[in-house]
């Protein structure tokens, strides 16, 4: 199973699992219904659009790469609903997904 999607080792673990399965970025993306550029963004911290996948994408990646259905309690339970999120939680999520700065105006 892949480490938590926000774990520092996630990009390397994803790359190793994808290569072990013999999948290209495009093949992996098509298998889980993503735009073909997304796996590259998840694997490459130096990419200008680097980011962590959403929780549901993390589950799909594990299913394709490891072939097993994951129990709900085996997935990171850190999803915050937008309507319930504080401004600080929203900013943190954006930064966790690769944003280098966030501007907020009301």
C-alpha positions in Angstrom: 0.0 0.0 0.0 1.2 3.5 -0.7 2.1 5.7 2.2 -0.3 8.6 3.2 -0.8 10.9 0.3 0.8 13.8 2.2 3.8 11.7 3.5 7.2 12.9 2.3 7.9 9.5 0.9 4.7 9.3 -1.2 6.1 10.5 -4.5 9.0 8.0 -4.5 6.7 5.1 -3.4 4.2 5.9 -6.1 6.9 6.0 -8.8 8.4 2.7 -7.6 4.9 1.0 -7.5 4.0 2.3 -11.0 7.3 1.2 -12.5 7.0 -2.2 -10.8 3.7 -2.7 -12.5 5.2 -1.6 -15.8 2.8 1.3 -16.2 3.5 4.6 -17.9 2.0 7.9 -16.5 -0.6 7.8 -19.2 -1.6 4.1 -18.6 -1.9 4.7 -14.8 -3.9 7.9 -15.4 -6.3 6.1 -17.7 -6.7 3.2 -15.3 -8.0 5.5 -12.6 -9.7 8.1 -14.7 -7.3 11.0 -14.4 -5.8 13.5 -16.8 -2.5 11.9 -18.1 -0.4 14.7 -16.6 -1.4 14.0 -13.0 0.7 11.0 -12.1 3.8 13.0 -13.1 2.7 15.8 -10.9 2.2 13.4 -7.9 5.7 11.8 -8.4 7.9 14.9 -9.1 8.4 17.3 -6.3 10.4 19.6 -8.7 7.4 19.9 -11.0 6.0 23.4 -11.0 2.5 21.9 -10.4 3.5 19.3 -7.9 0.7 18.2 -5.6 -0.7 15.4 -3.5 -3.7 13.4 -4.9 -7.1 13.7 -3.3 -8.2 11.0 -0.9 -10.4 9.2 -3.4 -7.5 9.3 -6.0 -5.2 7.8 -3.4 -7.6 4.9 -2.9 -7.8 4.3 -6.7 -4.0 4.4 -7.0 -3.7 1.7 -4.4 -6.4 -0.4 -6.1 -4.7 -0.3 -9.5 -1.1 -0.7 -8.2 -1.8 -3.3 -5.5 -5.0 -4.9 -6.7 -6.9 -4.9 -3.5 -9.9 -3.1 -2.3 -9.0 -1.0 0.7 -11.2 -0.8 3.7 -12.4 2.7 4.4 -10.6 2.8 7.7 -7.3 2.0 5.9 -7.4 5.3 4.1 -6.1 8.6 5.5 -9.1 10.2 7.2 -8.1 13.8 6.8 -10.6 15.1 4.3 -12.2 18.3 5.3 -15.5 19.4 3.7 -15.2 22.8 2.1 -18.4 24.1 3.8 -17.0 23.1 7.2 -13.3 24.1 6.7 -11.7 27.1 8.4 -9.6 29.5 6.4 -6.5 28.0 8.0 -7.5 24.5 6.9 -8.2 25.6 3.3 -4.8 27.3 3.1 -3.0 24.3 4.6 -4.8 22.0 2.1 -3.7 24.2 -0.8 -0.1 24.3 0.4 -0.1 20.5 0.9 -1.2 20.2 -2.7 1.7 22.3 -3.9 0.7 25.9 -3.8 3.6 28.1 -2.9 1.5 31.1 -1.9 -2.2 31.7 -1.2 -3.9 35.1 -1.5 -7.3 35.6 0.1 -9.5 38.6 -0.3 -13.1 39.1 0.9 
